[in-house]
Amino acid sequence: MVRLKGFGALEELMAEVDRRFEETRRGYPREVRCRKGCTDCCYAPFDLSLAEALYLAQAFRKLPRRVRREVERRLEKYEKTWETEVPKPVDPLALSRVRLRCPFLDDRGLCVVYEFRPLTCRVYGLPLSVGEETVVCPRSGFEAGKTYPTVLFGEVLRRLAEISEGLVPKGGNVRVSLIGVIRGGFPGAHLLEEPF
């Protein structure tokens, strides 16, 4: 994993989630169907913790200028759809029904920030417990009524809030859209070490 300065706790959580993902993939190879070129998760919009937003914004700023411009071009369409189709305040379950191409997904179907992708992207192919519901990727092979290892997404969010709080006082309560990440307009963005 490529590491960014100042994000040790977040990168440790990401590495832990990646290990659990790989363990589940090895144990359930027919059910976990994630592979290069599968982009279902790239059309599932979500918001980010402050820690993830800072991390992703810093990674975005390190991209070559040409790639950043392509992301910004795709962001224009994303932004229009976000404003008209995403329910406010953002509700994770309602949001899961919206299909919206991530601006970081390039025209070849590859994520330009894959190494730095948020935790939602990292767990998408696994069963997730979200509140009282368990959700799975529609392309996965997980069958209803069977028991599988499940990501307790509330625990992931709790840990992200804790990490965010360590970066900025009251940062655990901050949620940021990809629009804010790319445009640099979110509480705490002033902490980014490298300007454009």
Secondary structure, 3 states (H helix, E strand, C coil): CCCCCCCHHHHHHHHHHHHHHHHHHHHCCCCCCCCCCCCHHHHCCCCEEHHHHHHHHHHHHHCCHHHHHHHHHHHHHHHHHHHHHCCCCCCHHHHCCCCCCCCCECCCCCECCHHHCCHHHHHCCCCEEECCEEECCCCCCCCCCCCCCCEEHHHHHHHHHHHHHHHCCCHHHCEECHHHHHHCCCCCHHHCCCCC
